[in-house]
Amino acid sequence: MKKYLLLALFALSFLPSLAHGDDIGFKAKFEKIPVEKVDVKGTGIETKEVKEETVDDAVRTTGQIEELPSSHFDVNSPVQGKVISVLVDLGTMVNAGQSLAVIQSTDIAKLQSELDQSEAELELAKNNFDREEKLFGKGISAKKDLDAAKAFYLSTEAKAKAAKNNLKILTGQNGEAEEGTFTIRAPKAGTIVERDITVGQIINENQRLFHGYDLTKVWASADIYERDRTKVSQNQKAIVFVDGIPDKTFTGNISYIGSVIQSETRTLPVKALLDNKENILSPGAFIQLHISTGKKKNSIVIPRTALVEIDKEGTEGKHKHIVYLKKGGSFIPRKIEVEAHDSDTVEVISGLMAGEIIVTKGAYQLQFGEGGHDEDEHGHDKTSAGHKHSDSEDEHSHEAESENHEHVKREPIYPIWLIPIGLLVTLILGFILGKRKSKS
């Protein structure tokens, strides 16, 4: 019994060595890389000295495109009738007044008949008035006959106008209906996003036939931190970068600033009005919003291609990354904190100083070990007899290790919760084996 318990405890002693983390997977490391072990020319690695410069300052945040509350529109049928034809489909961009569908209706036919009759009466009344006016001019007709003809003409003219207005109010058209049919038209420009009718369908008065968005203007909506509130005002210039349209920027002005700060995030909403006549900005698209606040001196701006992302978030909208410095014959990783500057560059908040040299192209090749010279199983360069580190390089190596930046290697890690499970399994196994041994 004791023999098997000792065996179980011996196996259990290996479990802590397996539990190096709380996730199953691999842990990425960064370390210093000797320049001689990298095919700089072949991998296209480029470096650049970091310099301070004066840049456009801005409050920078992220958000999304939203439609204006007034952008929605419905197209309803003013009368009961039957759908003769549908002229647009989902996704169709329409102009104000464009034909959408043709409806046949007895109500329209009745109004059209009344209009035709009143117009015919008007024509007769006008002819009679003109004749009486000529006769009166020749002294043949009496004044009372002229007045009566004029009064009848004016009354029939008013009746015809009323009939025409009734038809216009109901159909939105100036007597264009023919044989009891009329055309449904778009009330404003936009995109048809819902179509609720088909040919031959019987529709009711005020039934919705189409629904659309007018996206010629949209909002770039985002949140800013409480500390930036005093920097933002109405009509302030805003530049918008859309994630799905990397080669284009959009300019607008701040049209809305929220008045209530969200207690959990300490932020408040802002919205910039943008022109979208090309209809390329879609509601829901992710954006970066830069609200111009003036000029900023002594700033360090580097290209986005210099960044290697790491799984750590910065504070208040700033993000942490790794860049590689070329220093003392080596490429050394350095953790920095940045925030977006424009579509191609970022502003460094901390971690870099003017005069340092960084890799601006090829950083990912360094991180993942691409483009290096061949190494044997011990990590020694097959094309070189080795690299002798100078005192300064050892100092840089110590600096890199102290910052916990090591070149990407892969080490298996296992979850710590395996320990109690392993303990239970081994104890049960030892107990069972011990019982069997005692019975035998």
N, C-alpha and C positions, 0 to 999 in steps of 0.2 A: 504493500500500500504506500509506504513512504517512498519507495523507489519511483512510483508513477507520479506522486505529487511533486517530487523534486524535478521530474522530467517536464511536468506541466509548467512549473514555475520558471524553469530554464528557458522554455519556448516563449513564455510571456515576457521575459526580459528583453526580447528583441523588438517588441511592439513599439516602445517609445522612439526607437530609431527610425521607424517608418512614419511617425506622425510629425511631419515638418510644417504643416499648415492646416488650414481649414477648408481647402478646396481640392478636389481631385483634378489633377492637370499638371502643368509645368510652370516653373517660375522663371521669368526672364531676368537676366543679369546684364549689366553694362560694365565694361572694363576698358582700360587704356589699350590702344592698338598701336604698335610700332609702325611708322610710315613705310618702312621697308617691306612690311608684310602685305601691303596693299598695292594693287595695280592701279595707281592713281589715274594714269592716262587711259587705260582700257575701260575703266568704270566711269570715266567722265567726271571725276570728283573735282570740284572747284572750291577755292577758298577766297575769303575777302576780309579785309580789316574792318573792324567795327568802328564806326564814327558817330559822333553826336551831330545832330542837325535840328533845324527848326522845321516843325511840321504843323499841319492843320490840326488843331485840337478839337475834340468832339466827345460828346457823351455817346458811348457805344453800347448797344444792347441787341438782343435777338428777339424775334417775334414771328409774325406771319401776316400774310395778305388777308384782308377782310373786305366783304362787299359793304357798301353804304346801306343804311336802313331804307333809304328811298330808292334803292336800285331795283327792288322787286316790283313786278307788275303782273296783273291778271288780265286776261282777255275774256270777257263774258258775252253771252248772246243776249241782245236786248229783247228778243221775241222768241216765241215757240216756233219750231220749224224742223225742217229736214236738211241734213248735210248733203250738199250736192258734190262738193269737191274740197279736198284739203291740199293747200298749196305749199306748206312747209313741214319740216320734220324736226325731230329732236336735234339740238345742236346748231340749227340754222341761225345765222346772224341776220337780223332784220333791221330795216330803217323805219323811222316813224312814218306811218301811213301806208306801209307795205301790205299788200294783200296776203291774208293768211288762209281764208276759207270762204266758200260760197254757200249761202243758206237760202232755202226756199221756204216762204212763210205766207199763210193766208192773211195775216195781219199786215204784212208789207204790201200784199196785193190790194188790200182794201184801201190803204193809205195812198198807194199809187193811183188807184182809180179815182179817189177824191181829188187828188192833185190834177190828174188829166182833165177831169170835169171842170174844176175851177179855172184852169188855164184856158179851156175852150170858151167858158163864159166871159172870161176877161177879154179875150180877143173880140168877141161880139160886142161887148160893152165899149171897147175902145173904138171900134169901127163906127158904132152909133154916135158916140161922142164927137168923133172927127166930122161926121156928116152933118150933125146939128150945128157944129161950130161954123162950117162953111155956109150953111143956109142962113144962119143968123148974121153972118158977115155980108150976105147979099140982101138982107132985109126981108127974106122969105120966111124964116122961122122966128117964133116968138122967144123972148128971153126965158120964159118959164120952161119951155121945151129944152133949151140949152142947159139950164140948171139941173133939170131932171136927168138928162143924159150924163152930165158930169157926175152927179151923185151916184148913179148906178155904176158908172165906170170905177169910181173910187172904192165903192163897197166890194165889187167883184175883185178888184186888185188886192184889197186887204184879205179877202177870202183865199185867194190863190197863194198869197204870201204865208198865210197861216197853215195851209195844207203842206206847202213846201217845208216850212219849219218843223211841222210835226214829223214828217218823214226824215228830216235831217237829225232831229233829236233822237229818234228811235234807231236810226241806222248809221248816223254820223256822215251821211252823204247828201249831196245836193241833187236829189231827184235822179240818181244814177241807177236806181233799182229798175229792173226790167222783168216783166212777167212774174212778179211776186218773188224775185230773188234779189239778194243784196250781198255785198262783199264785206266780210269781217276784216278789219285792218288793225295793224299794230299801233297802239297808242303812243309808243316811244321806241327809240332804238334799243336794241339789246339782243340777247341770245335766248332762243326758245329752249327751256330745260324740261318742260312737261307738256305733253299733248294728250288731251282727254277726249278726243273725238275721232270718229272714223266715218268714211263715206257711207251714206244711207242711214246713219243714226238719227233718231228723233231726239231733239234737244228741247229743254224747257227754257222759259224766260229766266234770265239772270244766271243760267248755268255757266260754270267756268269751262272754257274750251282750251285755253293755253295759259302757261305760266312762264315768265321770262325774267332774266336779270339784265339790267343795264350796267355793264361793267366798263363803261368808258372812263369812269373814275372809280378808284378803289382806295382803301385805307391800308397803310403800312402800320400795323398795330403791334405795340411792344410795351414792356414795363421798364421803368427806370428806378434806380435806388433813391431812397429818401435824401441822401446826401447830395444828389445831383439835381434836385428839384429847382434850386435857385438858378441853375445854369440854363434852364429850358423855358422858353416863352412862346406865346402864340406867333405864328407866321415865321418862326425860325427855320432856316434852311435845313433840310434833311436829305441825306444820301442813302439810298437803299440798294443792298446787294442781295440778289435772289439766289438761293442755293442751286436751283435748277437751271439758272441762266448765268453761268460764270463769266461770259464775255460781254456783259452789258450791265450798266448801272442806271438807276432811276433817281430823279431829283424831284423833291416836293417840298411842302412846307407844313409845319406843325399846325394842325387845325383843332386839336383837342388835347387837353391835359386834365387828367382826373384830379379830383379834389380830396379823395379819401385814400389814405395810405393803408395797404393791406397789413394787418398786424403780424402775420406769420413771416412774410418775406420782406417787410419794410420797403415795399415798392408801390408805385402808382402807375396807372396806364397812361400812355400817350399815343396819339395817332397822327400820322402825316398823310395828307391828301396827295394822291398821285394820278397823273393822266395815264389812261390805259386804252388809248384809241386803237392801238395795234392789237388789243385783246390778247396779250401774252402773259399778263399777270393773273393768275388763277387764285381764287380764295382758298386758303389753307396752305399755300406755298410758304416754306420756311425762309426767313430773311434775316439779314443783319441791318440794323438801323443805326446810322451815324448822324447825330445832331450836332451841327457845327457850332463851336463856341469860341473860335478865334485861333490864335497861333500859340504854339508851345515850343519853348526853347530847350536845348540840351537833351533832346530825345534820341533814343537809340531805336532805329527801325531796321528790321532784317527781313529778308524774303521768307515766305512760307515754306519754300523748298528746303530751308535749313532746319526745319523742325522735325523731330521724331516724337510722336505722341506717346505719353505714358498714362496709365490708368489712375491718375490722381487729379482731383479738381482743385483749382485755386480758390481764392476768396472773391466774393462779389463780382462774378462775371469774368474773372481772370482765370487763365488755364495754364497748367504746368506742362512743360515739354522738356525734352533733352535736345541739346545741340552739341556738336563735336567741335572742340577747339584744337587747332594745330599748334602744339606747344612742345618744345624740347625734343623734336624728332618723333613725336607721337600724336595720335588723335585721342583726345581726352574728353569723355562725356561730361557735360555740365547741365545741371538742372536749372531751368529758368522759368520765370512767370511772365506770361504775355497776355495782351488783349488785342483784338482785331483792330487793324488800322485801315486797310482797304482790301480789295479782293486778292491782291498779290503779296501784301506785306503785313507784318504784325509789329506792334510796339512792345519793346521789352520793358517790363515793370521792375524786374529784379533778376540778378544772376549774371549779367554781362557788364563789362566796362569798355569804354572807348580804348582802342589800341589793340584789343585782343583779336585774334584771327580765328574765324569760324569756317566750317564747311558749309557752303551755300548750295551745293549740288552734290548728290551722292550720299547723303546722310543715312538713308535707309540701307544702302549697300554696306555701309560700315556697321550698322546695327545688326544686320542679319548675316554678316560675314561673307557677302557676295563680292567677288572680284579680288579676293585675296590670293596670295601665293599658296601652293599646295603645302599641306602639313601632314606629318606622320601621326600615328595614333597617340603620341604623347604631346601633340600640339607644337612640335618643332618644325620650323620652315625647312622644307626639303631643298629649296633653291638657295639657301643661305646657311652659313656655318653658325648662325646665331647672332644675337644682338646684345652687345655689351651696354648696359645702362650706366649712364653717368650719374653723378650724385644729384644733379638737378632733375634728371628724369625720375630717379627714385623718389625725390621729393614730390614731383607731380603725381607719381603713382600712389604715394601715400595720401595725397590730397584727394584723388579720385576715389580711393577706397573709403576715406573718411566721409565722403558724400554719398557712399553706398551706390556708386555708379559703376557698373561692371558691364563688359561687353556681353551680348546675348549668348547665354548658354542655356541648356535645358537640363533641369534636375527634377526627377519625379518627386512628387510630394503626396502624402496620404492624409486623410482626415483624422483628427485627433479622437473622434468618437469611436474609432476602431479599438481603442485600448480597453474600455469596459466590456465591449462585446467579446474581444479576444480573451479577456480574463475569465468571463463566464464560460465560454466554450472550453477553455483549457482545464478549468476546475471540474466541469462536468465530465470531460473526457478522462481526467485523472481519477475521479470518483468511480466511474464505470469500470475502468481497467483494474482498479484496486479491488472492487467487489468480485470481479471475475477471478482474480488471482487468489483471493481468500477462499472462494468456493472450491477452486481446483486443489 
